[in-house]
C-alpha cells in the first residue's frame, strides 16, 4: 500500500477527484482511408442516427454495434474498437457512358425531331395563311366589296365631248376610283381590277377587264349613220366611215374586247327636226297647196346632208348589232349617261361573282327555281314540295301530273307501303296508271290518266337497287 504523499506537495500536483473517478476512454484508432463503397459507422453515430429499441437490433445489445457481416463488439471491451467491416451500400448505378458515335446519333435524332416539329408548325401556319388568303380573295368578289377593287380609266378626250364630265362626277359620287390616262381609242372608258391572289404570299396584281365603253359625239354618230344609208342606196368606191367600219377600226386596236357605244342628244336632234319641219310647212303654206308642201319637204330633207330620219337611224343600228354584236345606247341627257356608266361599272365589278354563282357544274341549263332548291323548316314544312320536285324530275312529267301523284301518296313512305301491299310486280307497275290528272278550269278543263309508262318508271325508281338502270329509253 502506498504511503500518502506529504502535505507539503502542492495542490496543483494532486489529481482531482473527478479525474480519478472518470473511467479512461479507450483509444479510438484512426480510421483507414475511406474506400468507395465502404461506410464506416461508429457506435455513437449509429446510436444517434439509427437508435434501436431496447433488446432490439441485429445483436440484441443496447450498446452493440450492428454489422451486416461480422458480430457486434461491446463498447466497453478490452480490445480497442476496430473499424467496421466494409459493406457495399446500395448506391444508384453509375450513368452509362456513351461513345462519341452514340452521342452523335442521339444528337442527330433530337435534331431531326426538332426539324419535324418546326416543319409541322410551318405547314400549319402556311395552311392558315392559305385559308386566310382564299377567304380574302372570295370576299373581294362579293357585291359590296368588289367595287373597292375596281378602277375606272378615263381618256382625256372624253371631257371634250358632251357628257364626259358628268360621267366622272357620277362615278365619284358612287365612290369609284377614277384615273385619267391616254387610251388607245379616244373618248373611251376601260376598267382595271386589283386581283387578290388566293395563294399565300402572292402579291396583288392589276388586270384589264375586257369591257370598253366609247362615247360618240352627236355629229360624229349622225354622220356615220347617214353614211350607212348612203352606202345602202348607192355603191361608191370612196365611202365615208360608217358605224360598221368604225367598230372594225376600234376592234383592230382593242382585240378581244367587248365594245359598247354611247351617244347623247339623239332625241333632241329629232325634236329639232320636227320643229324645223313645222316651220317649213308654215313657210310653204303661203306659196302653194298642200301637195306642193309635201313635195318640197321631201326634197329639202333629201338635199340636207345631216338630216337623218328615225327610220334611217334604226336601220343602221339594227344592221350594226346583227353584223358586229355591238349595241349603241342613246341617251337624252348627260345625267342618264352618268347613271349608265355607273351601272356598267357595277356590272363589271360583279361579273366574276355572278360567273361563279352561275357555274353549277351541269352541262345543261338550270332554271333559277331549281338552283335555289326548296327550303324546309324544322317543323317539316316544305317536305311536300320536295316530294313534288322529285316526281317532276322524270321525263315528260308536268307539274299537274306530279301534283296528282303527290295528292294520292303524300310521301315516299306511303308509296312504298302501297307497293308492298301489291301481290305481283305487274300490279305494282300499274298501280299509278289510273290516277286522274286534271288540267285547266271551267269549260276548258280536261282530264287524263298518269298512264302505265310513267307508273312503271316511278315503280322502278322507288324499288330498284341497280344504280345503272335506265328508266326511260325514249328520252
Steps between C-alpha positions, in 0.01 A plus 500: 500500500645832400575754758312821486682788351621772720282794560775717378418402146316770318138462420579542137686173486216299653246355258145611541236272631295525183792384292553200727139396481474537123571180308766530236365518146629235273721628235318551174708370213540713194277370226664388181451701182143477388450273205220531241206290601601469872306672778668546843254531784602548863298388797410854595399595146282194468338563833427858402394437141328162520396436861366153562245418768628319812562138432471561128749537221687234321697391809254580783748705707420855600848623431576258220600604157327314216689391196368314206795260477668474849395460865433798719767613749409642838592859549696449817711202386872483568573492128518834342210568268596403149351644181179340387507251219439662169164439331396587148232756538206495267612802302331593169677350201739718310368672185590321187781654308412546132755491228557791266307327221203430725493858626503626142216265410294622799563862407414430141172334598410791728580744219282306257208503746543873545504554125183291463324705764607824334394373159161394637451837667607679180257289296215586734582868475511477121160330496358774719647767273368320193151479645518865600613602149225292339237654727630846411487419126142374529399801705647731234252358245186550706258784420575797717868411524593453134445872427801578720731311262384668175666804345335688212745628238375806306653637182584877512310563175185383677463836673485683165180317405158574643437278801862419586516712814167366618639145477788590731270667753261204505784250552654703780159536666474120499842476675681346203871560452564692177822585315557698179737332255549500124315213339548322168159626387404865564202568728508147639452360850670182621512320835789363701462246781729437794515122513539355850710184473354195680852361543701572812763764442366586155503871438194683376504567125309731267312347208322672215130423468378407149235773487535832314250785483548764229313827507412633155425863423156573361629635170740210456226248566253663260766516229578127534130409502440715192796334331335159551189628322700641212703181464184295492345719230804531271824304483779748461869430509581770751272458796489690826557323831186320611416347834624159383830632374548699821440190715743302286762772547453498881511120526826498304654718771335310785485133401303273728310784666124531545403834346202719584417839346311789656370830362314791659244735343340285228146573621575871510614473141172343391305762694684773315418325173130505585518867586677573171243298308216700652673823413548386141136405473396838628728674255378289211135564588514847347659386174312189387249234574542207738632262235773741406582537869556124535718488189706792617545342846626172353733682266651710779549198723663315212730786415605554862824316572467459879126457527427140598160344557431276796439209266845544340665503843314186615605316184864593553492389867332167422749426222788584735370271774439208261840524331728589794296424816573857614214703638468880507324652802336837445431737791301817523709671768846489647356388836368183338842440347664532842255249651568265209878518556448428871277205419757352260775546761295312757430220251870471416590485869246225579565293186739242662261441791205444266701263280596287800143496624363392163765229463293206629718228348217373278520490123134602468310810597343512844216735579545731792227333704677165463840641594357655814354171624218472751518639851383258770417623850595300812128428541495319164332772297625474142549123483188462284651739248826302501304181421321681217832618356634144505204382291546792257855386428367213289489549125175639357344563840309825536431673832137392474600132473737533796226666706261215420747235619588697814132546580449122491822419690618804704836342592747246357443274802129474426579409139743226613239359739245489218749310282549243775129431518491401132512129423704507176751714313250562223257645748771720649604634158141598413403629845526870402369462144135590575564812713307785331677820398282812473615792289337838453184641653145557391397409147864452396571243771629163381582175674739218422677214679859460618538202267687170533833634367551764768361260763764242404784754509403627845474141628849415372647816645349436843580127529801417280846447652684527167671842476560461124139420415362714214145604581414661167620371165310755291657810658 
